[in-house]
């Protein structure tokens, strides 16, 4: 429980929390596979599959899911990067590092390992872990992105969490998360949020 508290506190200074996780794994002699750091059968399949899935997921949420739940078409937090290459570039790398590497290492790798030790790894236990971890993950998006950010993080958290719970492998999820965030920035930069959000539902 102490390790969970310390590492989640580090999430406030992401990617520090992910570094804490890696140190914890090393110092506690936890097998790397326990946090999903497993050598893929095919790096190409994991990376390419993750990137393609992350891009597709972003478009699915933007065009179908978020409009269905009545979310604002415009992400007000990041709207300042529209047509601003300097601002867009300044957001891309941090988002990829924080989202793809840090958040997945903490919220999928570490917390799933800790919950697995606390409540087991049965189907019910893993389902409970997916839901609880997703709620916490989403709550961290409330302070800067409001309700829409929370709702979107619920969708991505449940998706990435379910994939990770089913596979126990983190690389595909990391790549998907990074691609999702990159696509989100690209959509905002080219001012495509509103057209995409009204593509199906006017």
C-alpha positions in Angstrom: 0.0 0.0 0.0 2.9 2.3 0.8 4.4 1.7 -2.7 1.0 2.5 -4.3 0.8 5.8 -2.4 4.3 6.9 -3.2 4.1 6.1 -6.9 0.6 7.7 -7.3 1.9 10.8 -5.6 4.7 10.9 -8.2 2.0 10.9 -10.9 1.5 14.6 -10.1 5.0 15.0 -11.6 4.7 12.5 -14.4 6.8 10.8 -15.7 8.4 10.7 -12.3 5.9 8.1 -11.2 6.9 5.7 -14.0 10.5 6.1 -12.9 9.4 5.2 -9.4 7.7 2.1 -10.7 10.9 1.0 -12.5 12.9 1.6 -9.4 10.4 -0.3 -7.3 10.5 -3.3 -9.7 14.3 -3.3 -9.4 14.5 -2.9 -5.6 11.7 -5.3 -4.9 13.0 -7.9 -7.3 9.6 -8.1 -9.0 9.8 -9.8 -12.3 9.5 -7.3 -15.2 6.8 -9.5 -16.7 4.6 -8.7 -13.7 4.2 -5.2 -14.9 3.7 -6.2 -18.5 7.3 -5.6 -19.6 7.4 -8.8 -21.7 9.4 -9.3 -24.9 6.9 -9.4 -27.7 6.7 -12.3 -30.0 6.9 -9.7 -32.8 7.9 -6.1 -32.1 6.5 -5.1 -35.4 3.1 -6.5 -34.7 2.9 -5.0 -31.2 4.1 -1.5 -32.3 2.2 -1.3 -35.6 -0.9 -2.9 -34.1 -0.8 -0.5 -31.2 -0.3 2.6 -33.4 -3.1 1.6 -35.7 -5.5 0.8 -32.9 -4.7 4.1 -31.0 -5.4 6.1 -34.1 -8.7 4.2 -34.8 -9.8 4.5 -31.2 -9.3 8.3 -31.3 -11.4 8.7 -34.4 -14.1 6.4 -33.0 -14.4 8.4 -29.8 -14.3 11.7 -31.6 -16.8 10.8 -34.3 -19.2 8.5 -32.5 -18.8 8.0 -28.8 -18.3 11.5 -27.4 -21.0 13.1 -29.5 -23.4 10.4 -28.4 -22.8 11.3 -24.7 -23.2 15.0 -25.5 -19.5 16.1 -25.0 -18.3 19.4 -26.3 -16.9 19.1 -29.8 -14.0 21.3 -28.8 -11.3 20.4 -26.3 -11.1 23.8 -24.6 -7.9 22.9 -22.7 -5.8 22.4 -25.9 -7.7 24.6 -28.3 -4.8 27.1 -28.2 -2.7 24.8 -30.4 -5.0 25.2 -33.4 -2.8 26.3 -36.3 0.1 26.9 -33.9 3.0 24.6 -34.8 5.2 25.7 -31.9 2.4 24.9 -29.4 1.5 21.7 -31.1 5.1 20.4 -31.1 5.5 21.5 -27.4 2.6 19.2 -26.5 3.3 16.2 -28.7 6.5 14.8 -27.0 5.3 15.4 -23.4 1.9 13.8 -24.2 3.5 10.8 -25.8 6.0 10.3 -22.9 3.4 10.9 -20.2 0.5 9.1 -21.9 2.3 6.2 -23.6 5.1 5.5 -21.2 4.3 6.9 -17.8 0.5 6.4 -17.5 0.6 2.9 -18.9 3.5 1.9 -16.7 1.7 3.2 -13.6 -2.0 2.6 -14.3 -1.8 -0.7 -16.2 1.5 -2.2 -15.3 2.0 -1.3 -11.7 -1.5 -1.0 -10.4 -2.7 -4.2 -12.1 0.3 -6.0 -10.5 -0.5 -4.5 -7.0 -4.3 -5.3 -7.3 -3.4 -8.8 -8.5 -1.4 -9.3 -5.3 -4.1 -7.9 -3.1 -7.3 -9.4 -4.6 -6.1 -12.1 -7.0 -6.2 -12.6 -10.8 -9.5 -14.2 -11.3 -11.8 -12.9 -14.0 -13.9 -11.0 -11.4 -10.8 -9.6 -9.7 -9.3 -8.4 -13.0 -12.6 -6.9 -14.0 -12.8 -5.1 -10.7 -9.2 -3.9 -11.2 -10.0 -2.5 -14.7 -12.9 -0.5 -13.3 -11.3 0.9 -10.2 -8.0 1.8 -11.9 -10.0 3.4 -14.8 -11.9 5.6 -12.4 -8.8 6.8 -10.7 -7.1 7.3 -14.1 -10.1 9.3 -15.4 -10.3 11.4 -12.2 -6.8 12.8 -12.9 -8.2 14.3 -16.2 -10.9 16.2 -14.4 -8.8 19.1 -13.2 -7.6 20.3 -16.6 -10.1 18.9 -19.1 -13.4 18.9 -17.1 -16.2 16.4 -17.5 -15.5 15.7 -21.2 -11.9 14.8 -20.3 -13.1 12.5 -17.5 -15.6 10.8 -19.9 -13.0 10.3 -22.6 -10.5 8.9 -20.1 -13.2 6.5 -18.9 -13.5 5.2 -22.4 -9.7 4.9 -23.0 -9.0 3.6 -19.6 -11.6 0.8 -19.9 -10.3 0.0 -23.4 -6.6 -0.1 -22.5 -7.2 -1.7 -19.2 -9.3 -4.5 -20.8 -6.6 -5.2 -23.4 -3.9 -5.3 -20.7 -5.9 -7.5 -18.4 -6.5 -9.9 -21.3 -2.9 -10.0 -22.6 -0.6 -9.1 -19.7 1.6 -7.3 -22.2 2.1 -3.5 -22.1 3.9 -2.6 -25.3 0.8 -2.6 -27.6 -1.1 -0.6 -25.1 1.7 1.9 -24.7 1.9 2.4 -28.5 -1.9 2.7 -28.7 -2.0 5.3 -26.0 0.9 7.3 -27.6 -0.8 7.2 -31.0 -4.1 8.2 -29.5 -2.6 11.3 -27.9 -0.6 12.2 -31.1 -3.8 11.9 -33.2 -5.7 14.0 -30.7 -3.1 16.8 -31.0 -3.1 16.5 -34.8 -6.9 16.8 -35.0 -6.8 19.9 -32.8 -3.9 21.5 -34.7 -5.7 21.2 -38.0 -9.0 22.4 -36.4 -10.8 19.2 -37.3 -12.5 18.6 -33.9 -15.9 20.2 -34.8 -16.1 18.7 -38.3 -15.3 15.3 -37.0 -17.7 15.5 -34.1 -20.5 16.5 -36.4 -19.6 14.0 -39.2 -22.3 11.6 -38.1 -24.4 13.4 -35.6 -25.2 16.9 -36.8 
